[in-house]
């Protein structure tokens, strides 16, 4: 299975895995699961770090890629068709980072690992329980 990590899911995997749901912990540990992080999440984390809204143990430009390597998480680029699709999604949710994640999950037929229930309105396959 290919799974796309929401920004908070990736951060909790890295810093506080007990915050992950039991299903997500099991899926992450399951052999054969490919975990991915969108470049949009790296962008979001860097912005949050710069604004002082999230603490990271190192500069975001080092912490994000090094932690992805440590956690065996592949980094996905933001494709033009994903950016366009994100802008044309219904306005159920206005967060541009979440909209990129939804568009990526739909394009790549991936399960989105996120505790954000209102993303279900987009018809994306989401796992958290």
C-alpha positions in Angstrom: 0.0 0.0 0.0 1.1 3.6 -0.8 0.2 6.1 1.9 0.5 9.9 1.9 1.4 11.4 5.3 -0.4 14.5 6.4 2.0 17.1 7.8 1.0 16.4 11.4 1.2 12.7 10.9 4.8 12.9 9.7 5.7 15.2 12.6 4.1 12.9 15.1 5.9 9.9 13.6 9.2 11.8 14.0 8.6 13.3 17.5 5.7 11.7 19.3 4.6 8.4 17.7 2.1 7.7 20.6 -0.1 10.5 19.1 -0.7 8.3 16.0 -3.8 6.1 16.0 -3.4 2.4 16.4 -4.3 1.8 12.8 -1.8 4.3 11.5 1.0 2.8 13.8 0.2 -0.6 12.5 0.2 0.5 8.9 3.5 2.4 9.3 5.1 -0.7 10.8 3.7 -3.0 8.1 6.2 -4.4 5.6 5.3 -3.4 2.1 3.8 0.0 3.0 5.3 2.8 1.1 5.2 6.1 3.0 5.3 9.4 1.2 5.5 13.0 2.2 4.5 15.8 -0.2 6.9 18.6 -0.8 3.9 20.7 0.3 4.3 19.3 3.8 8.0 20.2 3.8 7.0 23.7 2.7 4.4 23.9 5.4 6.8 22.7 8.1 9.4 25.2 7.1 6.9 28.0 7.2 5.6 26.9 10.6 9.1 26.6 11.9 10.1 30.1 10.6 7.0 31.6 12.2 7.8 29.9 15.5 4.6 27.8 15.5 6.5 24.4 15.5 9.7 23.6 17.2 12.3 21.5 15.3 15.6 20.2 16.7 17.4 21.5 13.6 16.9 23.9 10.7 13.9 22.8 8.7 16.1 22.5 5.5 18.1 19.7 7.3 15.5 18.3 9.7 12.9 17.4 7.1 15.0 15.5 4.5 17.2 13.8 7.2 14.1 12.7 9.1 12.4 11.4 5.9 15.5 9.3 5.3 15.6 8.0 8.9 11.9 7.1 8.7 12.1 5.7 5.2 9.6 8.2 3.8 9.8 9.2 0.2 9.4 12.8 -0.7 6.9 13.5 -3.5 7.1 16.6 -5.7 4.2 18.9 -6.4 3.2 18.2 -10.0 1.5 21.0 -12.0 -1.6 18.9 -12.5 -1.8 18.4 -8.7 -1.5 22.2 -8.2 -4.2 22.9 -10.7 -6.5 20.1 -9.3 -6.0 21.5 -5.8 -7.2 24.9 -6.9 -10.3 23.5 -8.6 -11.4 21.3 -5.7 -14.7 22.3 -4.1 -14.2 24.8 -1.2 -15.0 22.3 1.6 -11.7 23.3 3.1 -9.5 26.4 2.4 -6.1 25.3 3.7 -3.9 25.2 0.6 -1.5 22.6 2.0 -4.4 20.2 2.8 -5.8 20.8 -0.7 -2.5 19.8 -2.2 -2.4 16.7 -0.1 -5.9 15.8 -1.2 -5.1 16.4 -4.9 -1.9 14.3 -4.5 -3.7 11.4 -2.8 -6.4 11.4 -5.5 -3.9 11.6 -8.4 -1.6 8.9 -7.0 -4.5 6.7 -5.6 -3.0 6.8 -2.2 -4.5 6.5 1.3 -4.1 9.8 3.2 -3.0 9.2 6.8 -4.6 12.1 8.6 -6.8 12.8 11.7 -8.5 15.7 9.7 -12.0 14.2 9.2 -13.4 17.1 7.1 -11.0 16.0 4.3 -13.4 13.1 3.7 -15.7 15.5 1.9 -13.3 15.3 -1.1 -13.8 11.5 -1.5 -10.2 10.8 -0.6 -9.4 7.5 1.0 -8.3 8.5 4.6 -7.2 6.4 7.4 -6.9 7.3 11.1 -9.2 5.4 13.4 
